[in-house]
Amino acid sequence: MERDEIMDRVCDVVSAVLGVNVGDITPQSRFVEDLGAESIQSIELVAGFEEEFEIEMDEEAALQVKSVDDAVDFIADVITEQQDE
């Protein structure tokens, strides 16, 4: 899967969970500081990413991800790992 596609889908999930306009989300956007995510929403984001990409993420590791760009990298790594299994 191409990185651009992952980015678009991550932005769609972030928009849906946090109620933020997709146009306001940049790769540098930080979930808490810039997009206003609260702790429960962070868990909802992880669940949303898992559903969107049909992957299973380590929740503790996933909750350490702070920005949209970091989330794209994290998800790309998980997709690669799970394809290799």
C-alpha positions as CSV (number, residue, x, y, z in Angstrom):
1,M,0.0,0.0,0.0
2,E,1.3,3.4,-1.0
3,R,2.2,5.9,1.8
4,D,-0.1,8.6,0.2
5,E,-3.1,6.2,0.4
6,I,-2.3,5.4,4.1
7,M,-2.1,9.2,4.8
8,D,-5.5,9.8,3.1
9,R,-7.1,7.0,5.1
10,V,-5.5,8.1,8.4
11,C,-6.8,11.6,7.8
12,D,-10.3,10.3,7.1
13,V,-10.3,8.3,10.4
14,V,-8.9,11.3,12.4
15,S,-11.6,13.5,10.9
16,A,-14.4,11.1,11.8
17,V,-13.2,10.4,15.3
18,L,-12.2,13.9,16.3
19,G,-14.7,15.8,14.3
20,V,-12.0,17.9,12.6
21,N,-12.2,19.0,9.0
22,V,-9.9,16.8,6.8
23,G,-8.5,20.0,5.3
24,D,-7.3,21.1,8.7
25,I,-5.2,17.9,9.2
26,T,-1.5,18.0,8.1
27,P,1.2,15.4,8.4
28,Q,2.7,17.5,11.2
29,S,-0.6,17.7,13.2
30,R,-0.3,16.4,16.7
31,F,-3.3,14.5,17.9
32,V,-3.6,16.1,21.4
33,E,-1.9,19.5,21.0
34,D,-3.2,20.5,17.5
35,L,-6.3,18.4,17.0
36,G,-7.7,18.4,20.5
37,A,-7.8,14.6,21.1
38,E,-8.7,13.5,24.6
39,S,-7.5,10.2,26.1
40,I,-10.7,8.3,25.3
41,Q,-10.5,9.6,21.7
42,S,-6.9,8.3,21.4
43,I,-8.2,4.8,22.1
44,E,-11.0,5.4,19.5
45,L,-8.4,6.5,17.0
46,V,-6.4,3.2,17.5
47,A,-9.7,1.2,17.1
48,G,-10.5,3.3,14.0
49,F,-7.1,2.6,12.4
50,E,-7.3,-1.1,13.2
51,E,-10.8,-1.3,11.5
52,E,-9.8,0.9,8.5
53,F,-6.7,-1.0,7.7
54,E,-7.8,-4.5,9.0
55,I,-4.7,-4.7,11.2
56,E,-4.1,-5.4,14.9
57,M,-1.9,-2.9,16.7
58,D,-0.1,-3.0,20.0
59,E,-2.3,-0.6,21.9
60,E,0.4,0.7,24.2
61,A,2.8,1.3,21.3
62,A,0.0,2.9,19.3
63,L,-0.9,5.3,22.1
64,Q,2.7,6.6,22.1
65,V,2.2,7.9,18.5
66,K,1.8,11.7,18.7
67,S,1.3,13.0,15.2
68,V,-0.4,12.1,11.9
69,D,2.9,11.5,10.2
70,D,4.0,9.2,13.0
71,A,0.7,7.3,12.7
72,V,1.2,6.8,9.0
73,D,4.7,5.4,9.6
74,F,3.5,3.2,12.5
75,I,0.6,1.8,10.4
76,A,2.8,1.2,7.4
77,D,5.2,-0.8,9.6
78,V,2.3,-2.9,11.1
79,I,0.9,-3.6,7.6
80,T,4.3,-4.8,6.4
81,E,4.8,-7.0,9.5
82,Q,1.4,-8.6,9.2
83,Q,1.7,-9.2,5.5
84,D,4.9,-11.1,6.2
85,E,3.3,-13.5,8.7
